[in-house]
Amino acid sequence: MESVTLFGLTVAQFEDLSLKFFLTALIAYMFFIIWNLAKESRAGKTGTAVLFFALGTGMFGFMAKSVIAKVLGIE
């Protein structure tokens, strides 16, 4: 049985590459949204830091999960 290829990659390789690229783009867009929210609400330096800390914690947890799994060899 031949493996299905898409753009010269297997389906699993394409999915892995797409997930990493689009998830990175989504996280960058979320940081832009947080920055824009802080700017529009005139939060100041402390308020901006609190917004980034509070709203960015979830994204950090998601990224840390994959790093921890790779370090422990759980993948």
GIRACOR-V883660 format. One record per backbone hydrogen bond with DSSP energy under -0.5 kcal/mol. CO is the residue of the C=O (numbers start at 1). NH is the residue of the N-H. If there is no record, write none. Layout:
# GIRACOR-V883660
((CO,NH) (CO,NH))
This chain:
# GIRACOR-V883660
((4,11) (6,9) (9,6) (10,14) (11,15) (12,16) (13,17) (14,18) (15,19) (16,20) (17,21) (18,22) (19,23) (20,24) (21,25) (22,26) (23,27) (24,28) (25,29) (26,30) (27,31) (28,32) (29,33) (30,34) (31,35) (32,36) (33,37) (34,38) (35,39) (36,40) (37,41) (38,43) (39,42) (43,47) (44,48) (45,49) (46,50) (47,51) (48,52) (49,53) (50,54) (51,55) (52,56) (53,57) (55,59) (56,60) (57,61) (58,62) (59,63) (60,64) (61,65) (62,66) (63,67) (64,68) (65,69) (66,70) (67,71) (68,72) (69,73) (69,74) (69,75))
